Amino acid sequence: MISVFVSYSRLDANRVLPLVEKLKASGFIVWIDQTSIAASVPWHEEIIKAIRSADLVIVMDSTHFRESQACAAEVSVADRLRKSSLVIDLADTRTNWVELVTLEADQIGPIERVRSLLLGASYRWDRAGRPRDHLVRGPLLSNFATVLPLTDDPYAAEFVRASRKRRRRRRYAAAFAGLTTVSIILASRVVAELDDAVHSRIESATVDMATAHEVEAALRRSPAAGLRLAVAEAEAADTWSTRMGLAGALQQDLPLSVTRPGEGASPGTAPTLPSGFEATQGSQRIVVTPAGLRIEGPVPLRLSLGPVTAVAWSQDGRLIAAATAQGVRVIRVDSGIELAVLRGFEGAITDLAWSDEGLTAVAGTSTATWAQPAVTPSATTDFEVHAASMGPTGSALLVGAAGELALWDGQALAHLAGSIPFTDFLSVRSTGSGWVVASNTEDGGGLLTPVSSSGEIGPETRLGGCEPFAMAVADSTAIIGCFASDVLQVRLADGHSERLPVNDFQVAGLIRDTDGTLLATSVYGEFFRWTGEEWAMLGAWSTGCTFGSTILEPSPDGRRILVSGSGVSSLCTHLRNHPDDRSDQNRLVPPSGVQTIRAASWSPDGRTLAAAAASGELWLFDAEHYVTREVMVPSGLELVGVEFIDSSSVLIATRDGEILTVDVSMATADLAGQRALAEEMLIIAEQLEDA
């Protein structure tokens, strides 16, 4: 299968996406950004990775494309990597572009295929922190070494060099089955035409692509096929690619159970609801339209879902379920945000109903039940939230844009009397007995305001000429980074302060590490440690965090520190894997479309990172295996706070004042737990497959 990167302007999406679907239907593996990578996202991480791995780059030429700087940058990267490319004129509607793409793909020989594998594998290896498990051996290494002179790429050269140096033996029997008797000669002058089986084996042998790509391909055939392969691979080994495969397989929204009255019962074909059909819930109403649904309520919405065969309101009136050809779409009625697409009886569901157990669908003589969505709305403030901090036992303090205060105690939300004035900076941190709020004032100074766990607002501490720019809290002490000035340590008990002179940098982030060391980052991505007398520079983060680098928090075991950039040019995270090497740079790359991280939290065991993004995603990352386990969109609104309540659930706060509890048990389970979940889902998937 040929992998294709599509470069296009999002303003042309209505013309590009139908063509992309035709390419996928023709067997191409297509990478296309449909989530709009914002300026705050390091697009070079995701875009370069995709271009390097692609066998063919397709340029969707148009006026909008030529006016786009991002598109120009993508073309520049492809040219620099000497990628095969094809220009499609979107104004030309007569040409059979799929046929031309197929003809162009047929000209791509095995040398170019292996070269793309090398470019992609080497870049992923570098971005993941150059782990040994990503290196290769045997015939694949020989093939990579053969095409290396054709790459002129430093990542590829370093990857091959490191692979050659590696001494630890690994077994790739499954990946290389059938290759032991085949001699593959790849040279610039001799292009042997390899059959599809050999091509697929070469792809599978790439450690950072094998299982993940195989499972992805199997999932396109059916959920059962993908889950079956993911379970088998997980039983064989615990590797980066195994975890990637499991993560992809477990994101299938399948029902919890399926019941059928008799063997061979078929769901049949469901008739579509007529235009004008209505379903009411209190004062709200769903109306079926030719294009999908119209929701008449506090926020009128029109949803383009295509033909609808059944609709249902959730019991609290906050969600609707609509059966479409793509599956059961679960949608929030106040925003139109789609929370999930539940698959199983696609296009054949005749009835939907919500209950305490979940959502039940009837398809002919069969029924299927899905669990309630993992996101549980808990409460809503009556003000826009500017900042939020999670406290002990699932509590949270929320501060509004005008300084309003609200306390969530884990059961109920209380709006507090009083407010905290500020101009443009306000930071909230949890303490052992509640929270402390740092804010700047109109006179260029700052305030520290304590708030107890019961909601009592304590006396303010004035910070004099220190205008807060960053804050950390540890051992009943607030550590304040002052704008264009020093760091201030303030005892919360009596307000006593001590200055830690800063001479050569502007503090962006501060933290008291698990071993008691005070650490700081600068606005230019430098990393410092307080020695007791001065700030000693430990290193500097690389390109993605060159502006606004902010340390968020260490993991409970002290082995890792999360760093996230803030501002226009950066969104990145880093892990410190070695306690004695605090400048170790291991990059975790957010998925496309995930904008600036507002808050983050480690799971109690330090294995999983939950990050709340400005673009509305709750990003869950396996910090041991560098694998994105899940990206959830629980609200579609800007998230401002996140904290693990326990190992299987997190509490998040949104900009519009919602407190939400999210079940993340699937993403935080260990390998055995993930495999068990996949086995449970496989039973359901096989029942659906047998229908």
NORGIDA-V377885 format. One record per residue. N is the residue number from 0. D_LAST is the distance of its C-alpha to the last C-alpha in Angstrom with 2 decimals. Layout:
{{N | D_LAST} {N | D_LAST}}
This chain:
{{0 | 29.71} {1 | 32.52} {2 | 32.71} {3 | 34.25} {4 | 36.14} {5 | 36.54} {6 | 39.80} {7 | 40.02} {8 | 41.51} {9 | 39.22} {10 | 41.22} {11 | 39.55} {12 | 35.96} {13 | 35.07} {14 | 36.09} {15 | 34.97} {16 | 31.38} {17 | 30.09} {18 | 31.75} {19 | 30.24} {20 | 26.69} {21 | 27.68} {22 | 29.04} {23 | 25.86} {24 | 23.89} {25 | 26.57} {26 | 25.91} {27 | 28.67} {28 | 28.52} {29 | 30.18} {30 | 32.10} {31 | 33.19} {32 | 34.58} {33 | 32.89} {34 | 34.29} {35 | 37.98} {36 | 39.75} {37 | 42.68} {38 | 46.26} {39 | 46.07} {40 | 43.38} {41 | 44.66} {42 | 42.93} {43 | 44.57} {44 | 42.38} {45 | 39.03} {46 | 40.28} {47 | 42.40} {48 | 39.65} {49 | 37.29} {50 | 40.05} {51 | 41.17} {52 | 37.70} {53 | 37.05} {54 | 37.85} {55 | 38.57} {56 | 39.81} {57 | 39.21} {58 | 41.77} {59 | 40.80} {60 | 44.38} {61 | 45.58} {62 | 48.44} {63 | 46.48} {64 | 45.69} {65 | 49.37} {66 | 50.39} {67 | 48.04} {68 | 49.67} {69 | 46.34} {70 | 45.32} {71 | 48.74} {72 | 48.30} {73 | 44.96} {74 | 46.62} {75 | 49.53} {76 | 47.36} {77 | 45.61} {78 | 49.04} {79 | 50.48} {80 | 47.69} {81 | 48.21} {82 | 44.58} {83 | 43.53} {84 | 43.05} {85 | 42.35} {86 | 43.61} {87 | 41.61} {88 | 43.69} {89 | 41.57} {90 | 44.11} {91 | 43.31} {92 | 40.40} {93 | 41.08} {94 | 40.51} {95 | 37.16} {96 | 37.01} {97 | 33.73} {98 | 35.46} {99 | 38.52} {100 | 36.57} {101 | 34.98} {102 | 38.49} {103 | 39.88} {104 | 37.16} {105 | 38.00} {106 | 41.54} {107 | 40.50} {108 | 41.37} {109 | 40.67} {110 | 43.72} {111 | 42.44} {112 | 38.98} {113 | 40.57} {114 | 43.04} {115 | 40.29} {116 | 38.66} {117 | 42.09} {118 | 42.88} {119 | 39.63} {120 | 39.74} {121 | 43.40} {122 | 43.07} {123 | 40.15} {124 | 42.20} {125 | 45.20} {126 | 43.40} {127 | 41.83} {128 | 45.33} {129 | 45.56} {130 | 43.82} {131 | 44.33} {132 | 40.65} {133 | 40.14} {134 | 42.71} {135 | 41.95} {136 | 43.47} {137 | 43.67} {138 | 42.83} {139 | 41.29} {140 | 44.52} {141 | 46.51} {142 | 44.58} {143 | 45.07} {144 | 48.77} {145 | 49.10} {146 | 47.85} {147 | 49.57} {148 | 52.76} {149 | 50.74} {150 | 49.40} {151 | 52.68} {152 | 50.70} {153 | 52.01} {154 | 48.59} {155 | 47.60} {156 | 51.01} {157 | 50.84} {158 | 47.28} {159 | 48.37} {160 | 51.58} {161 | 49.85} {162 | 47.32} {163 | 50.26} {164 | 52.03} {165 | 49.18} {166 | 49.96} {167 | 47.13} {168 | 44.95} {169 | 41.20} {170 | 38.64} {171 | 36.43} {172 | 35.47} {173 | 31.83} {174 | 32.81} {175 | 35.56} {176 | 34.04} {177 | 35.40} {178 | 37.98} {179 | 40.72} {180 | 41.89} {181 | 41.66} {182 | 44.65} {183 | 43.82} {184 | 46.90} {185 | 46.61} {186 | 49.89} {187 | 51.10} {188 | 52.59} {189 | 50.05} {190 | 46.50} {191 | 44.36} {192 | 41.19} {193 | 38.45} {194 | 35.14} {195 | 31.81} {196 | 31.17} {197 | 34.53} {198 | 33.98} {199 | 30.75} {200 | 32.57} {201 | 35.47} {202 | 33.26} {203 | 31.48} {204 | 34.89} {205 | 35.99} {206 | 35.79} {207 | 35.14} {208 | 32.35} {209 | 30.55} {210 | 27.76} {211 | 27.38} {212 | 27.00} {213 | 24.72} {214 | 22.32} {215 | 22.65} {216 | 21.83} {217 | 18.77} {218 | 17.53} {219 | 17.96} {220 | 15.52} {221 | 12.84} {222 | 13.44} {223 | 12.36} {224 | 14.91} {225 | 17.54} {226 | 17.33} {227 | 17.43} {228 | 20.52} {229 | 22.12} {230 | 22.02} {231 | 23.48} {232 | 26.21} {233 | 27.08} {234 | 27.63} {235 | 29.93} {236 | 32.16} {237 | 33.02} {238 | 34.05} {239 | 34.08} {240 | 31.31} {241 | 29.18} {242 | 29.59} {243 | 28.83} {244 | 25.54} {245 | 24.58} {246 | 25.81} {247 | 23.67} {248 | 20.47} {249 | 21.19} {250 | 21.58} {251 | 17.87} {252 | 17.44} {253 | 14.25} {254 | 13.90} {255 | 15.72} {256 | 13.36} {257 | 10.11} {258 | 10.59} {259 | 9.05} {260 | 11.85} {261 | 10.71} {262 | 8.80} {263 | 6.79} {264 | 6.92} {265 | 5.99} {266 | 7.62} {267 | 10.00} {268 | 12.94} {269 | 15.10} {270 | 18.88} {271 | 21.04} {272 | 23.71} {273 | 27.14} {274 | 29.84} {275 | 32.04} {276 | 29.46} {277 | 30.73} {278 | 29.68} {279 | 32.57} {280 | 33.26} {281 | 36.98} {282 | 38.91} {283 | 35.99} {284 | 33.89} {285 | 30.87} {286 | 31.32} {287 | 28.75} {288 | 30.43} {289 | 29.65} {290 | 29.20} {291 | 27.20} {292 | 28.90} {293 | 32.46} {294 | 33.30} {295 | 36.62} {296 | 38.05} {297 | 40.62} {298 | 39.24} {299 | 38.17} {300 | 35.26} {301 | 33.51} {302 | 30.07} {303 | 28.79} {304 | 25.02} {305 | 24.32} {306 | 22.58} {307 | 21.51} {308 | 19.13} {309 | 20.04} {310 | 22.75} {311 | 24.05} {312 | 27.15} {313 | 27.37} {314 | 29.72} {315 | 32.62} {316 | 32.27} {317 | 32.17} {318 | 28.58} {319 | 26.28} {320 | 22.52} {321 | 21.42} {322 | 17.98} {323 | 18.37} {324 | 16.76} {325 | 17.26} {326 | 15.64} {327 | 17.44} {328 | 21.07} {329 | 23.32} {330 | 26.91} {331 | 30.38} {332 | 32.31} {333 | 35.72} {334 | 35.10} {335 | 31.96} {336 | 30.82} {337 | 27.09} {338 | 26.31} {339 | 22.66} {340 | 19.61} {341 | 16.59} {342 | 13.40} {343 | 9.73} {344 | 9.00} {345 | 11.67} {346 | 13.63} {347 | 11.78} {348 | 13.37} {349 | 15.94} {350 | 17.69} {351 | 18.82} {352 | 21.23} {353 | 23.28} {354 | 24.57} {355 | 26.43} {356 | 23.26} {357 | 21.83} {358 | 19.73} {359 | 17.07} {360 | 14.66} {361 | 13.42} {362 | 10.73} {363 | 11.11} {364 | 10.98} {365 | 9.20} {366 | 11.46} {367 | 11.91} {368 | 15.44} {369 | 17.27} {370 | 20.77} {371 | 23.74} {372 | 24.92} {373 | 27.04} {374 | 30.08} {375 | 32.14} {376 | 35.10} {377 | 38.12} {378 | 41.17} {379 | 42.85} {380 | 46.50} {381 | 48.64} {382 | 49.76} {383 | 48.51} {384 | 48.23} {385 | 50.35} {386 | 49.78} {387 | 47.97} {388 | 48.38} {389 | 46.30} {390 | 48.38} {391 | 47.99} {392 | 45.37} {393 | 43.22} {394 | 46.11} {395 | 46.92} {396 | 49.92} {397 | 49.37} {398 | 52.25} {399 | 52.32} {400 | 53.72} {401 | 56.92} {402 | 57.13} {403 | 55.44} {404 | 54.07} {405 | 51.13} {406 | 50.11} {407 | 46.67} {408 | 47.23} {409 | 43.62} {410 | 43.46} {411 | 45.28} {412 | 46.84} {413 | 50.61} {414 | 52.63} {415 | 55.88} {416 | 59.35} {417 | 60.94} {418 | 59.78} {419 | 60.43} {420 | 62.08} {421 | 61.35} {422 | 61.80} {423 | 59.16} {424 | 58.30} {425 | 56.71} {426 | 54.99} {427 | 53.65} {428 | 53.41} {429 | 52.61} {430 | 55.43} {431 | 55.65} {432 | 56.77} {433 | 54.99} {434 | 55.23} {435 | 57.88} {436 | 57.86} {437 | 59.87} {438 | 60.90} {439 | 63.49} {440 | 66.21} {441 | 68.06} {442 | 71.16} {443 | 69.43} {444 | 69.00} {445 | 66.20} {446 | 65.22} {447 | 63.39} {448 | 62.06} {449 | 60.60} {450 | 58.05} {451 | 57.54} {452 | 54.23} {453 | 55.33} {454 | 55.94} {455 | 59.72} {456 | 61.13} {457 | 63.90} {458 | 67.03} {459 | 66.71} {460 | 68.10} {461 | 69.62} {462 | 69.15} {463 | 72.32} {464 | 72.09} {465 | 68.67} {466 | 66.03} {467 | 62.66} {468 | 60.38} {469 | 58.21} {470 | 57.90} {471 | 56.79} {472 | 57.43} {473 | 58.17} {474 | 60.39} {475 | 61.54} {476 | 62.69} {477 | 61.58} {478 | 61.93} {479 | 62.50} {480 | 62.58} {481 | 65.23} {482 | 65.09} {483 | 67.56} {484 | 69.04} {485 | 68.62} {486 | 66.13} {487 | 67.08} {488 | 66.32} {489 | 66.68} {490 | 66.80} {491 | 64.83} {492 | 67.09} {493 | 70.35} {494 | 69.63} {495 | 71.70} {496 | 70.79} {497 | 71.39} {498 | 71.12} {499 | 69.57} {500 | 71.15} {501 | 68.97} {502 | 70.92} {503 | 68.79} {504 | 65.35} {505 | 63.56} {506 | 61.20} {507 | 57.59} {508 | 55.95} {509 | 57.24} {510 | 55.94} {511 | 57.38} {512 | 55.51} {513 | 54.46} {514 | 57.65} {515 | 59.85} {516 | 60.43} {517 | 60.68} {518 | 58.76} {519 | 58.78} {520 | 57.43} {521 | 59.36} {522 | 58.27} {523 | 58.45} {524 | 56.02} {525 | 58.68} {526 | 58.20} {527 | 61.15} {528 | 62.18} {529 | 65.05} {530 | 67.51} {531 | 69.68} {532 | 72.08} {533 | 70.12} {534 | 66.74} {535 | 65.97} {536 | 63.51} {537 | 60.76} {538 | 59.05} {539 | 57.22} {540 | 53.59} {541 | 52.60} {542 | 51.91} {543 | 48.99} {544 | 51.09} {545 | 54.50} {546 | 54.86} {547 | 54.34} {548 | 52.90} {549 | 52.32} {550 | 51.63} {551 | 49.13} {552 | 49.10} {553 | 49.10} {554 | 46.33} {555 | 47.11} {556 | 47.98} {557 | 50.34} {558 | 48.84} {559 | 47.51} {560 | 48.75} {561 | 46.66} {562 | 48.51} {563 | 47.30} {564 | 49.19} {565 | 50.02} {566 | 51.37} {567 | 50.79} {568 | 50.41} {569 | 48.50} {570 | 45.27} {571 | 44.91} {572 | 44.66} {573 | 46.43} {574 | 46.26} {575 | 49.31} {576 | 48.20} {577 | 51.70} {578 | 53.94} {579 | 57.05} {580 | 55.88} {581 | 55.28} {582 | 55.21} {583 | 52.26} {584 | 50.00} {585 | 46.31} {586 | 44.30} {587 | 41.00} {588 | 39.73} {589 | 37.82} {590 | 34.87} {591 | 35.76} {592 | 36.64} {593 | 37.57} {594 | 41.08} {595 | 43.98} {596 | 43.20} {597 | 44.90} {598 | 44.36} {599 | 42.80} {600 | 42.33} {601 | 41.79} {602 | 39.58} {603 | 41.74} {604 | 41.23} {605 | 41.98} {606 | 38.82} {607 | 37.08} {608 | 38.63} {609 | 37.57} {610 | 39.19} {611 | 39.40} {612 | 39.83} {613 | 41.76} {614 | 38.85} {615 | 36.70} {616 | 34.60} {617 | 34.51} {618 | 34.54} {619 | 33.69} {620 | 35.11} {621 | 35.17} {622 | 38.93} {623 | 38.95} {624 | 36.70} {625 | 37.35} {626 | 33.67} {627 | 32.44} {628 | 29.78} {629 | 28.81} {630 | 30.21} {631 | 29.56} {632 | 30.89} {633 | 31.41} {634 | 33.84} {635 | 34.53} {636 | 38.17} {637 | 40.82} {638 | 40.65} {639 | 44.03} {640 | 43.45} {641 | 41.08} {642 | 41.57} {643 | 39.56} {644 | 39.75} {645 | 38.44} {646 | 36.34} {647 | 33.06} {648 | 34.14} {649 | 36.52} {650 | 38.57} {651 | 39.06} {652 | 41.47} {653 | 41.23} {654 | 44.10} {655 | 43.63} {656 | 44.16} {657 | 40.77} {658 | 40.21} {659 | 36.58} {660 | 35.05} {661 | 32.25} {662 | 29.99} {663 | 30.19} {664 | 29.21} {665 | 26.49} {666 | 29.15} {667 | 31.94} {668 | 30.34} {669 | 31.90} {670 | 30.19} {671 | 29.14} {672 | 27.85} {673 | 25.96} {674 | 24.41} {675 | 23.48} {676 | 21.85} {677 | 19.88} {678 | 18.81} {679 | 17.64} {680 | 15.68} {681 | 14.23} {682 | 12.78} {683 | 10.96} {684 | 10.04} {685 | 8.70} {686 | 6.55} {687 | 5.25} {688 | 5.50} {689 | 3.80} {690 | 0.00}}
